[in-house]
Structures are given as C-alpha cells and as structure tokens.
Amino acid sequence: MEIFRNIKKYKKNYGVVRYFNNTSWLLGEKLLRMSLGLFVGIWVARYLGPEQFGLFSYAQSFVALFATFTTLGLDGIVIRELVKGSGDRDKLLGTAFVLKFFGAIFVLFLLAVSIFFQASDYKTNLLIFIIASSTVFQSFNIIDFYFQSKVLSKYVVYINILSLLLSSLIKVILILNKAPLIAFAFVILFDSLVLASGLIYYYVKNKLSFLDWTFDKGLAKSLLNDSWPLILSGLVVSMYMKMDQIMINHMLGSVEVGKYAAAVRLSEAWYFIPVVISSSLFPAIINAKKISKELYYSRIQKLYDLMAWMAIAIAIPMTFLSDWVIDLLYGKEFVQAGKVLMIHIWSSVFVFLGVASSKWFIVEGLQKYSLYRTLFGAILNILLNFVLIPMYGIYGAAVATLLSQIFACYLFNVVNRKSRRTFVLHTNALLFPFRKLGIQF
C-alpha cells in the first residue's frame, strides 16, 4: 500500500512540476518580450514621433478589428479537444488549419472592402495590407495549440525568442539607417513568417508531419458550431480594445493617437501574464473537473486570486510613477500620455480576471455568455468614447476603457444565473487580503 501511495504522490508532484515548468517557460519568454520588445518599441516610437507612430498604431488597430476571423475562436476549442484526446489528431489539426487559412483570406477581403468605403490615403492603405498579410502565416499557430495541449510550450518559447531577437535587431538597423515607416510594417510580416517556419520545424523534429493533416467537413462544422460565439466575442473584444484608437484618429488626428498608443502599450504590455498563466493551467483545470468539483473550483479560485493581485501590484506603482515613466521612456513629445497611463493601467485588474474567466466559460460550454458580456462592454465602450473623447480628449478614451472593462469583465457576470458563480469568485479574489484575515462580508 505504501508503494502505491508513493507512486500516486509522485504522479501528483510530477504533474504539478510539469505545469509549473511549462508556465515558467512561457513567462520567461514573455518577460523577455516585454523588456526587449518594449525597449525597442519605445525606441521606434521616439524615432517615428507622435504623428507617424500614431499612423502606425492606427493601421495595426484597424487590422486587429478584423483579425478575429483568422483565429475563428478555435484556440481554446482545439486545445480542449486535444487534451481530451477525442478524435484523430491529424484530422483535428488539419481541419483547424484549413479553417484558419481561409479565415485569413477572408480578412484580406474584408479589409479591401472596408478601405474602399473610407477616405484613407495610399500610404495608410499600404500599411494596413502589409500588416494584414501576416495573418496568413498565423494559420500555423495551430501547432502551438498542440504543444500547449501536451504541456510542451518550451518549443514555442524557442521560436518566439528567435523571432523577437531577429525583429528587434532589424528594427534597430532600420532606425540607425533612418528607414521610412513602411519598413517597420514589413517587420511584422517577417515575424509571422519566422514563427510559422519555427513551428513547422519543431513539429517535424518531434517526429510529426503536417503533411499528414487532413480536412474533415463534418468536424469543421462541429468546431465552428462550438466556436461561433467565440468568433463574435473575439470580434467584439477587438472592437473595444482597438476602437478607441480608431475613433481618436478620426476625431483628434494621428498625433493624439500616437500619444494615446504610447501609454496603452505600456499598460497592455502586462496583458501577456493572464494569457500565459491561464493557457498553461487550462489543461490542469480541465483535468481537475474530471476528478472532483471541489478541486475544480478550488483551482479556479486560486487562479482568480493570483490574477487580481498581480494586476493590482502592477497598477499601484504605475499610478504614482506614470508621468515620470512616460517622460523617461518617450520624452517630452509624449507628455500627455502620463495621465492616460495612470487611468488605463487599472483596466488590467479586470482584464486579468476576464481572461482567466474566459477559460471557465469554455470548460463549461458557456461561450455564448462570454459573448454577451463582451458585446455589452464593447457597446458601452463605443458610447462612452463618443461622449468622453470630445469632452476630455485622450483622457476620456482611457476612462471609457476602464469603465467598460469593469462592467464587462466583472459586474456583468451577476446578471445571469449561470455566470453568477464567476462573479462571486471574482469578488472573493478582489477581497483576498480580507479572506486571509478571516474578515467576512
């Protein structure tokens, strides 16, 4: 009996270490990306100046509005099916790849149509199409899903680090050689090509072949049937994550977009944390549900606790140091971005909780409720931007983002009976210090 207990204990500890190592790989890569990528990104912003940087940010935001059609909401769905081990792996990956590839082609078509109906100049349109072309290579990200399902994210980390180092070096060379804005758009396309090539390389190195992938029409319908709420949800998320910069560009001009984008990039630089941790622990949460409901919700509560207070730990110092940080990193031309950062950084508390809870919605098969709350947040954000940007400029856009995140990611969960438990768990997370002190409310 003692031998069996030791084996069980070993397996449990091995599983914990495995998930910890996987998360560590992902966090390490993202921390490197945040530090090196942010440093080079700030250098690019200083080189381009508020006007050109604003135009570059506008083009990226415009593409991001449509980019959800390249993912088709399949990310979590494919990982879920791979973890379950349901169905043929090559059929699942092949079908997901074909769907994502044609999704990317559809994005290019949508962009062509939308540009036809607006009065953007040739330079802006060219920027948009170069950046959008990168979505075609992103179809190979389904290999990343396979590695995530097997808790083998170290391979993805190797590729991302190589891509980061190459693109950072190229950007520095472009700056030193006084390259035009269009050259920086081609770097985004180059990044996608490197990532796709790296994923294929490591997939083949693991004695697997993407040539074995097959497309199944029935499986495609089944995947899309599960993912359509996430497609709409992703579209809506893009709207209220990027619509503010598009609206600022049309209401105030590209210079103000540049200042606002400078602050937002510092604020959103931390958003990789909930994505990495939630994605890495997603298989563990799915497996916990198979064992017991108590273990399942215990792990979810711990995840929410971690998310909330990591975000708060980031927001507090950034609130008091925002003006100094902007002046140090971007210079006097971007001085208005300090107050934007002070407001916008608090959105991270609710973004962190929202990203983590989105995984719960997938596990529970409640994707449509995730869509409802995201749609509500997007509509609220757009309405607030219409009111607050003319009154308070880029500061109004930051307030609109904060309020919409509070309502969409937190308060909206209390409306529906099925999502009410998430509201309770989120509230428990925000009250974590009081819970530890034994204070009841």
N, C-alpha and C positions, 0 to 999 in steps of 0.2 A: 504493500500500500504506500509505503514511504517513497518507493521508486516512482510510482505513478504520480504522486503529489509533486515530486521534484520535476518530473517531466512536464507536468501541467504548468508549474511555476515558471519553468524555463521557457516554455512556449509563450506564456503571457508576457514575460520580460522581454523575450526576443521580439515580439510584436510591437511592444512599446518602443524599444530601441530602434526598430526598423522605421516606424513612423517618425520618431524624433530625428533620425539621421536624414530621412527624406526631407523633412521640414527644414533642417539645418542647411542642406544643400540649396534649397530654394531661397531661403532667407539670405544666405551668404551671397548668392548671385544677385539678388535684388538690392542688397545693401551696396554692393559694388556698383550696380547700375545707377542707384540713386546718387552715390557720391561722385563717381567719374562722369556718368551721364549728365548729372545736374551741373557739374562744374563746366563741362564742355558746352552744355546747353545755355548756360548763363553767358559764357564767352561768345557764343553765336548771337545771343540777344543783344549784348553790348556792341558787337560788331555791326549787326544789321541796323540797330537803332529802333525806337518805338514804332515808326511807320512801317518799315519793311518787315520787322518781326511781327507786327500786328497783321500784316497781309499774309505772312507765312502761317500764323496761328489760325487766321480765318479760313484759309484753304484746308488746313488739317481738320478744323472743326466741321467744315462743310462736308468733307468726305466721311467723317465719323457719323454724321446723321444717317448715312445710308449703309455704313459698314456692317450693321447688324444682319443684313441679308447675306453676308459672306459666312457668318457663323451659324445662321439659321436656328439659333438656340440649341444646337446639338451638343455643346460641350459637356454639360453635366449629364445629359441623357446617355451619350455614348460611354462615358466613364462608368455610369451606373450599370449599364448592360455588360460592360467588360468585367466589372467587379463581380457581378452576379454569375458570370460565366455562361450566360444564356445565349444560345445561338452560336453560329460559326464566326470566329474572329475575323477571318479574311473577308467574309461576306459583309460583316458589320462595318469594318474599316473601309472597304471598297465602296459600299453604298454611301457612307458618310462623306467620303472624299468626293464622289461624283456630285452629290447634293451641294457641297460647299463650293466646288469649282464652278458649277452653273450659277450658284448664288453670287459669286464674284463677277461673272459676266453680266448678270442682271444688274449689279450695282453700277457697272460702267455704262450700261444702257440708261439707267435712271438718271445718272449724272449728266449724260448728254442731253436728255430731255429737259431736265431742270435748268441747265445752263442756257438752253435755247430760249427759255422764257424769262431770263433775267439779264440785266444790262451790265454784266461784268466785262472787264476789258480782256484782251487776248492773254496778257501776262498772268492774270488771275486764273483764267480757264486752263491755261497750260499747267500751272502749278497744281491745280485740282486733279487733272488727269494723270499727271506723273505720280502723285501720291496715291491716287486710287488704283493705279496699275499694280501696286504692291499686294492688293487683296487677292490676286490670282495665285500668287505663291503661298499665301497663307492657308490655302486648301490643305497643304501638307501638315498643318498643325494637328490633324487627327492622329499622327504618330505620337505627338506629345500626350494625347489622351491615353494612348496605350501605355506609355511609360508611367503616367500618373496612376493608372489602374493597378499597375504592378509595383507601385511604390519604388520606381527607378528614375526619379527625376534628376539624378546626377548627370545623366546623358544630355538632358535638355539644358542643364546648367552649363556644361562644357560648350555647347553650341552658342548659347546666349552670351557667354563671356567672350568667345572668339568674335562674334558679331559686334559686340559692344566695343572691343578694343580696335577692331578694324574701322568701324564707323567713326569712332572718336578720333582716331589718327587722321582719317580722311577729312573730317571737319576742321581739325587744326590746320592741316595743309591748305584747305580752301581759304581759311581766314588769313593765314600768312601770305597767301598769294592773291588776296583781295578778290575772291571769286564772286560772281553775281548770285543773287538769291536763288535762281533756278537750279544751281548746282547742289544746293542743300536739299532740294526736293528729290533729286536723283539718289542721294544718300539713303533716303527712306526706302526707295525701291531696291537699292543694293542690299540693305539689311534683310529684307524679306527673302531675297534670293539666297543669301548666305544661310539663313535659318532653315529654309526648305532643303538646301543641299546637305546641311549638317544632320537634320532629322533623318533623311534618307540614308545617310552614311551609317549612323548608329543603329538604325533599324536593320540594315543589311548585316552589320557587324554582329548583331545578336542572332544571326543565322535565320533571319526572316526576310521575306521578299515582298515588296509592294506589287510585284508583277503577279502575285497570287491573289490579289484583291479581285473580288467580283461584285457586280451590281445586282441587287435584287429589288425588283419593283415593289413587291409586297412589303418588304422590310422598309423600303423608303417611305411608303405610305404610313406605316406604323410609326416610324421615327418622327415624321412630320406631324402626325396626329398628336404625339406626345409633346412635341417642341413648339407647336404654333403659338401657344400662349407666351413662351419664352422669346419667340421671334418678335412678337408685338411688344413684349416687355423690354427687350433689348433696344428696339427702335425708340420706345418712349424714354428709356434711360439716356440714350444718345441725345434725345431732344433736350432733356433738362440738364444734361452735363455740358452740352456744347451750344445750345440755342442762345445762351446769354452772350457769347462772343459774336455770334452771327447778328444778333439784334443790336449789340453795341456798335458793330461795324456799320450797320445801316442807319442808326440813329446819331452816332457821335463820330464815326470815322475810324480809320485803321490805326491812327496814333493812340487813341484811347483803348483800342483792342490790345495793342502791344503792352500798354501799362497793366491792364487787367490780366492779360495772359501771363505776364511775368509773375504776378502774385499767385495766380491759380496754379501755375506749375510747381511752385514751392509748396503750396497747400496739398495738391494732389499727388506730389511725389511720394507721400506716405501711403497712398491707397494700395500699393502692392502688398502691404502687410496682411490685411484681411483676406486678400485674394490668395496669397501663397499659403497662409495657415489653413484657411477653410478648404482649399483644394487638396492640400496634403492630408488633412484629417478627415476628408469626406469619406474615403473607404472605411476608416475606423468607425465613423458614426453609423454607416450603413450596416457594418458587421455587428455593432452594439445592439441594433434593433432586433437582430436575429436572436440575440442572447436573452435580453430582458428589457422591458420598457423602462425600468428604473435606471439601468446602466445607460440606456439610450439618452434619456433626458438629463441624467447627471453629466454626461459628456457634453451635451448641448449647452447646459448652463455654464459649465466651466469655459467653454469656448466663448460664450457671450461675455462672461466676466472679463476674460482676457482681452477681448476686442474693445470693450468700452473703456477700460482703464489704460490700455496702451494709447488709445486716441486722446484721452484726457491728459495723459502725461506728455504728449506731444503738443497739445493745444495751449496749455498754460504758459510754458516759457515762450512759445511763439507769439502769444498775445502781447507780452511785455517787450519783446525784442524785435517786433515786426519792422518798425521804421529803421532801426539800426541794421537789420539783416538786409533789407532792400537796398539801402544806401551802400552797404559794404559790397554786395554782390553785383548789383545792376548799375549803380551810380545815380547821379542827380537827375538824369533824364527820366528816371522811373520813380521819382519820389512819391507820387500819388499811390503807388502800389502798396505802400506800407499799411495804410488803413484798410485796404481791400484784404490784405493777408490777415490782419487782426480779426476781421469778421469771418472771412471764408474758412479759416482753419478750424472753427468749431463745427463746421459741417462734417468733419472727419469722424466725430463721435458717432453720428447717426449713419454715416456711410459704412463704417466698420461693422456696426450692428446689422445694417441692411444686407451687406454682402454675406455675412455669416448666416443670417436667417434665410437667405435665398436658397441655400443648400437644404435647409429644413423643408422648405416648400417643395423642392424636387423630390426628396426622400418620401414625403407624404403624398406625392402626386397632386399637389395643390398649385400647380403652375399658374392657373388662371387667377388665383387670388393674389399671387405675386404681380401679375399683370395689372390687376385692378388698382392696387396701391401705387404702383409705378405710374400708371396713367393719371391718377389723381395728382400725384406730385408734379408731373410734367405740366399738366394744365394749370395748376396753381403757380408754378414757376414762371410760365409764359405770361400769365395775367399780372403777376407781381412785377415782372420785368417791364411790361408796358406802362405800369403805373410809376414804378420807382426809378427807372433809368432816366426819364425826362426830369424828374424832381431832384435826384441825388447823383446822377451820373453813374460812374462805375461802382461807387459805394452802394448804390441802390441795387445793382445787379448782385453784389455779394450778399446783401441782406435777403434778397429773393431766393438765392440758392440755399442759404441757411434755413429759412422758414420752410421751404418746400421739402428739404431733407428731413426736418423734424416731423412734419406731418406724414410724409410718405413712408419713411423707414421705421417710425415709432408709433405715432398716435393713430394712424390709420388701422393698425392691427387690432385695435379694440372694437372696431365696428362689426367685424364678422365673428361668429361663434367659433369657427374652425381655426381662425388665426389668433384668437384671444389669448391662447396659451403662450404664444410668442410675445405678445405684449407684456404678460406677467413676467416671463423670463428676462425680457429686456429691462423691465423695471427693477427686477432683482439685481441685474448686472449693474445698473446705474447706482443702486443703493448698496453695492458690495461692501464698502467700509462699515456701514451701519449693521449689516448682517453679521460681519465678523465680530462686532462689538456686542452682538446679541440684542440690538435695539429692534423692536418690532413696530410696524406701522399698520 
